[in-house]
Amino acid sequence: MAYMMVRHKVRDFNEWKPGYDGHKSARDAAGLKEVYLLRNADAPHEVIALFEATDLEKARTFGDSKDLKQKMQEVGIIDWPDIYFLE
């Protein structure tokens, strides 16, 4: 099984979450299925998401897409995300 893990900080989790949820169709199209969505217990503005990836190449393309970058700006991502592709 392949995975994509994303770590980033958000300005406000409660503002970020509806935008994240609204982008689900793009994640689905990239073959990503959310496994975990976690907040750092000691730093609640830090979010970590783990996705199963049906196709790592599609996941990489999604992770580098203009659409995702634009959505991150819209929903209040305040740092550059760390994205890992795992097998």
DRENFI-200371 format. One record per residue (C-alpha): residue number from 1; residue in one letter; x, y, z. Coordinates in Angstrom, 1 decimal. Example, Ala and Ser with C-alpha at 12.3 -4.5 7.8 and 13.67 -1.06 7.14 Angstrom:
<pts>
 fike bati      u      v      w
    1    a   12.3   -4.5    7.8
    2    s   13.7   -1.1    7.1
</pts>
This chain:
<pts>
 fike bati      u      v      w
    1    m    0.0    0.0    0.0
    2    a    1.2    3.5   -0.8
    3    y    0.5    6.6    1.3
    4    m    0.8   10.4    1.1
    5    m    1.4   12.2    4.4
    6    v    1.0   16.0    4.7
    7    r    2.0   18.2    7.6
    8    h    1.3   21.9    7.7
    9    k    0.2   24.7   10.0
   10    v   -3.2   26.5    9.7
   11    r   -4.1   30.0   10.8
   12    d   -7.4   28.7   12.4
   13    f   -8.4   25.1   12.3
   14    n  -12.1   25.9   12.5
   15    e  -11.8   28.1    9.4
   16    w   -9.5   25.7    7.6
   17    k  -11.6   22.5    8.1
   18    p  -14.6   23.4    5.9
   19    g  -12.3   24.4    3.0
   20    y  -10.4   21.1    3.4
   21    d  -13.7   19.2    3.4
   22    g  -14.9   21.1    0.3
   23    h  -11.8   19.9   -1.6
   24    k  -12.5   16.2   -1.1
   25    s  -13.6   15.7   -4.7
   26    a  -10.1   16.8   -5.9
   27    r   -8.5   14.3   -3.4
   28    d  -10.8   11.6   -4.6
   29    a   -9.9   12.3   -8.3
   30    a   -6.2   11.9   -7.3
   31    g   -6.9    8.5   -5.8
   32    l   -6.4    9.7   -2.2
   33    k   -8.5    8.3    0.7
   34    e   -8.1   10.0    4.0
   35    v   -7.0    7.5    6.7
   36    y   -6.2   10.0    9.5
   37    l   -6.6   13.7   10.0
   38    l   -4.8   14.8   13.2
   39    r   -3.9   17.9   15.1
   40    n   -0.8   18.2   17.2
   41    a   -1.9   18.0   20.8
   42    d    0.9   20.5   21.8
   43    a    0.4   22.8   18.8
   44    p   -3.2   22.8   17.6
   45    h   -2.4   24.9   14.5
   46    e   -0.4   22.0   13.1
   47    v   -2.3   19.5   11.1
   48    i   -1.2   16.1    9.8
   49    a   -3.1   14.1    7.2
   50    l   -2.4   10.6    6.1
   51    f   -4.0    9.3    2.9
   52    e   -3.9    5.9    1.2
   53    a   -2.8    6.5   -2.4
   54    t   -4.0    4.2   -5.2
   55    d   -1.4    5.7   -7.5
   56    l    1.7    7.5   -6.2
   57    e    2.2    9.3   -9.5
   58    k   -1.3   10.8   -9.4
   59    a   -0.7   11.7   -5.7
   60    r    2.5   13.5   -6.6
   61    t    0.8   15.4   -9.4
   62    f   -2.0   16.4   -7.0
   63    g    0.6   17.5   -4.3
   64    d    2.3   19.8   -6.8
   65    s   -0.9   21.1   -8.5
   66    k   -1.8   24.8   -8.9
   67    d   -5.3   23.9   -7.7
   68    l   -4.0   22.6   -4.4
   69    k   -1.7   25.5   -3.9
   70    q   -4.5   27.9   -4.5
   71    k   -6.8   26.1   -2.2
   72    m   -4.1   26.1    0.6
   73    q   -3.9   29.9    0.3
   74    e   -7.7   30.3    0.4
   75    v   -8.2   28.1    3.5
   76    g   -5.4   29.7    5.6
   77    i   -2.3   27.5    5.4
   78    i    0.5   29.5    7.0
   79    d    3.6   27.6    6.1
   80    w    4.8   25.5    3.2
   81    p    3.5   21.9    3.8
   82    d    5.8   18.9    4.1
   83    i    4.5   16.2    1.8
   84    y    5.8   12.7    2.0
   85    f    5.1    9.8   -0.3
   86    l    5.4    6.4    1.6
   87    e    5.3    2.8    0.7
</pts>
